[in-house]
Amino acid sequence: MSIRRLALSVFIPLSVLGCGPGAERGASTGGGTLKIGEYSSLTGATATFGQSTHLGLTLALDEINAAGGIGGARVEVITEDTQGRATEAGTAVSKLVTQDQVIAVIGEVASSNSLAGAPICNEAAVPMITPASTNPMVTTDKPFVFRVCFIDPFQGTVMAKFAVGSLKLTRVAVLRDAKSDYSLGLAEYFVKEFTAQGGTIVGNEAYTQGDVVFTAPLTNLIAKKPEAIFIPGYYTEVGLIARQARELGFEGALLGGDGWDSPKLTQIGGASIEGCYFSNHYATDDPNPVVQGFIASAKAKTNEVPDAMAVLAYDATKVLAAALSTVATANPTAFAALRTGSTADAAAKRAARTLVRDAIAATKGFPGVSGTITLDANRDASKSAVVLKVANGGYQFVERIEP
Ligand code: PHE
């Protein structure tokens, strides 16, 4: 598709391109190349998610290749734009797996899109790591599918506890995105914990991704006199909802989850979103030198402070690279079958990818920028979350909650 090709040429530096000069460079290391796939929303309503993921992945690959690659092989990426849509995500992953024959896949961010790609990877025995999809179903019953982030039952609990414990709220309304698996799940887990803690959900309304007018659901909710509204959505709609809620006279806090994280949130929401809170995977004002070091290298590339997706995609790529290194050391014959152009038969290649899967599954205490990553039996990471406050057009760290 021409849009995809365009996105490719815009976002991928030549140094990580798989064909032409890249392949020659790989050959000159004597170790050939390894081809991985990435599917992300480089365009569309969640475009900053994909652009950030791509940044994080590229930063990781640049480091890996500058250090000599893996087992002497350069790592190359083929990137497909999902436009933020589940159907496109499915098509993109099918292409990566079938046509490009990638040995592993990184993506997607939005849970509904990962839910479209994950079964395809699992079926083809191609390990997939989603950097940021938090809906529990993404990895469920799919031995080849992993994530390096926490899941929504935890994230929903974090915000419910924060609402009750820190904000002392007792009456909250919920406005969710009926088209998003992420939003529906997170709303459910929030409601469960908030009511378990003695709070009352005074209203429940829905919108649909792509909506621009939210007056009807907001009017219904505001009439119930909530102290705050929990909006587990993505930044584009959340920014607009914040503006319209203020226009309708609502002065209480707005609360949300990681889907808020984008430089666009405050651009769209402006003053209306100031003082609101959301849960996230990392805080840019974390003094940890690992975090600040990552921010500095990302800023050197884009001039912007990276968001959570960049950090998580960087970590996902590094976890994959560590697993590939394990296979390169432990089983050079299997590793050779992973190299681009290997003449090993399909069964040998599948067996080699299964070894990569096993190595990813064994990830323990991996030092990521987003925190220490240990994958559990469900192939999910158990990690702390942070609560951030929107302040002065940016975010301020409020508290960290351990799992
Ligand atoms: N967790 C969101 C989802 O599953 C995606 C997301 C992650 C968005 C991190 C922003 C930051 O859909």
Residues whose N, C-alpha, C, O or C-beta is under 5 A from the ligand:
A	BS01	LIG	V109 A110 S111 A132 S133 T134 N135 Y182 D258 G259 D261 A308 M309
